[in-house]
Amino acid sequence: MSGGMPTTNARASTPAIGRWVPTATVHLASLAVAAGLSLLVFPSPFWRGIGLLLAVAGTLVPNVVSRWWLPLLLGVSQYWRTPSATDGVFYLLLAGVHLLHVLGSLARLLPWQGRMQVAAFVRPLQRYVLVQVVGQAVAVGALLTFGGGRGTVPGLSILAAAMLGVVAAVLARGLGQDETRG
């Protein structure tokens, strides 16, 4: 360049996003939870194989095999189990299926290659914990009520369902107000 004008070269920069994880982590976490639930819940090797196949296919080819088939199958599998308030597998399944839903919803939005701020997990995690606190408590109450043993109160299940409806309405309203505030 003539005239003695200095030239500057612009450097390509990457935005500083803070702490991050690869987006593939969400997909792989979903696969790990799905596989773990399949091994925990299904009693026979055949159904475990079906569960693992659905977990892998739902992760690798979600446009062909929906991620929601496995949670549906896990839920249906509970028809063959005797309900019990002391059955830890049921509570793990309740939390796990919900976690599959949360991770599956996130995974649908994220490519396999990319980065995601760790802070982006805070709101979904808060909602997950809040729903689990209420859902697990209601599950214990419902299982104790429908156990049929001594000490059960007739009509308590209707009261529990009504209370759950009130709690759900309050939570939905509170979360809706939090969303509008930012």
C-alpha positions in Angstrom: 0.0 0.0 0.0 1.3 3.4 -0.8 1.0 6.5 1.3 2.3 5.0 4.5 -1.2 3.9 5.8 -0.9 1.2 8.4 -2.9 -2.0 7.7 -4.5 -4.1 10.3 -5.5 -7.7 10.1 -8.6 -8.7 11.9 -8.3 -11.8 14.0 -10.9 -14.4 14.0 -12.1 -14.9 17.5 -14.3 -17.3 19.3 -16.9 -15.9 21.6 -16.3 -16.5 25.3 -19.2 -18.5 26.5 -17.9 -19.5 29.9 -18.0 -23.1 31.1 -19.3 -25.4 28.4 -19.8 -29.1 27.5 -20.0 -30.7 24.2 -23.6 -31.1 23.0 -22.9 -34.8 22.4 -22.9 -35.1 26.2 -26.7 -34.6 26.2 -27.2 -37.3 23.6 -24.9 -39.7 25.4 -26.5 -39.0 28.8 -29.9 -39.8 27.3 -28.5 -43.1 26.0 -26.9 -44.0 29.3 -30.1 -43.3 31.3 -32.2 -45.2 28.8 -29.8 -48.2 28.8 -29.7 -48.1 32.6 -33.5 -48.1 33.0 -33.8 -50.9 30.5 -31.4 -53.1 32.5 -33.1 -52.1 35.8 -36.7 -52.5 34.9 -37.1 -55.3 32.3 -36.9 -58.8 33.8 -36.1 -60.9 30.8 -33.1 -60.8 28.5 -35.5 -60.4 25.5 -37.1 -57.3 26.8 -33.8 -55.9 27.9 -32.5 -56.4 24.4 -35.6 -54.6 23.0 -35.1 -51.8 25.5 -31.4 -51.4 24.6 -32.2 -51.5 20.9 -34.7 -48.8 21.3 -32.3 -46.7 23.4 -29.5 -47.0 20.8 -31.8 -46.4 17.8 -33.6 -43.5 19.5 -30.2 -41.9 20.0 -28.5 -42.6 16.7 -31.5 -42.3 14.3 -34.2 -40.3 16.1 -36.0 -39.5 12.8 -36.6 -43.2 12.3 -37.1 -44.5 15.8 -38.6 -41.9 18.2 -36.9 -41.5 21.6 -40.4 -41.7 23.2 -40.9 -45.4 22.4 -38.7 -46.6 25.3 -40.3 -44.5 28.0 -43.7 -45.7 26.7 -42.5 -49.3 26.9 -41.0 -48.8 30.4 -44.3 -47.4 31.6 -46.3 -50.2 30.2 -44.0 -52.7 31.8 -45.3 -51.6 35.2 -48.6 -53.3 34.5 -47.0 -56.6 35.2 -45.5 -55.5 38.5 -47.2 -55.5 41.9 -47.4 -51.9 43.1 -45.7 -51.4 46.4 -44.7 -48.3 48.4 -41.4 -50.0 49.3 -40.4 -50.8 45.7 -37.4 -48.6 45.0 -37.3 -49.6 41.3 -40.7 -47.8 40.8 -39.3 -44.6 42.2 -36.1 -44.9 40.1 -38.3 -45.5 37.1 -40.4 -42.5 37.8 -37.4 -40.2 38.1 -35.6 -41.9 35.2 -38.5 -41.7 32.7 -38.8 -38.0 33.5 -35.1 -37.5 33.1 -35.3 -39.3 29.7 -38.0 -36.8 28.7 -35.9 -33.8 29.7 -32.8 -35.1 28.0 -34.7 -36.2 24.9 -36.3 -32.8 24.6 -32.9 -31.1 24.8 -31.3 -33.6 22.5 -33.9 -33.0 19.8 -32.8 -29.3 19.7 -29.0 -29.9 19.8 -26.7 -31.1 17.1 -24.1 -33.8 17.9 -21.2 -31.4 17.3 -21.2 -28.2 19.2 -20.9 -26.6 22.6 -23.4 -25.7 25.2 -23.1 -23.5 28.2 -23.3 -25.3 31.5 -25.6 -22.5 32.7 -28.2 -23.6 30.1 -28.8 -26.8 32.3 -29.8 -24.8 35.4 -33.4 -24.1 34.5 -34.3 -27.6 33.2 -32.5 -29.1 36.3 -34.5 -26.8 38.6 -37.8 -27.9 36.9 -36.8 -31.5 37.0 -36.1 -31.4 40.8 -39.3 -29.5 41.5 -41.4 -31.9 39.6 -39.7 -34.9 41.2 -40.2 -33.6 44.7 -43.9 -33.3 44.1 -44.2 -36.4 41.9 -42.4 -38.7 44.2 -44.4 -37.5 47.2 -47.6 -38.1 45.4 -46.5 -41.5 44.2 -45.7 -42.5 47.8 -49.1 -41.3 48.9 -50.9 -43.0 46.1 -49.1 -46.3 46.7 -49.8 -46.2 50.4 -53.4 -45.3 49.8 -54.0 -48.0 47.2 -52.1 -50.6 49.1 -55.3 -51.9 50.7 -53.7 -52.7 54.0 -54.7 -51.6 57.4 -54.7 -47.9 58.0 -55.8 -46.8 54.5 -58.5 -44.1 54.4 -61.2 -44.4 51.8 -61.4 -41.4 49.6 -57.8 -40.3 50.4 -56.9 -41.0 46.8 -59.4 -38.4 45.5 -58.1 -35.9 48.0 -54.5 -36.6 46.9 -55.4 -36.2 43.3 -57.2 -32.9 44.1 -54.1 -31.7 46.0 -51.9 -32.7 43.1 -54.0 -30.6 40.8 -53.8 -27.6 43.0 -50.0 -28.0 43.4 -49.6 -28.4 39.6 -51.7 -25.3 38.9 -49.6 -23.3 41.4 -46.4 -24.6 40.0 -47.5 -23.9 36.4 -48.5 -20.4 37.3 -45.3 -19.7 39.2 -43.1 -21.1 36.5 -45.0 -19.1 33.9 -44.4 -15.9 35.9 -40.7 -16.7 36.2 -40.5 -17.2 32.4 -42.0 -13.8 31.7 -39.6 -12.1 34.1 -36.6 -13.4 32.3 
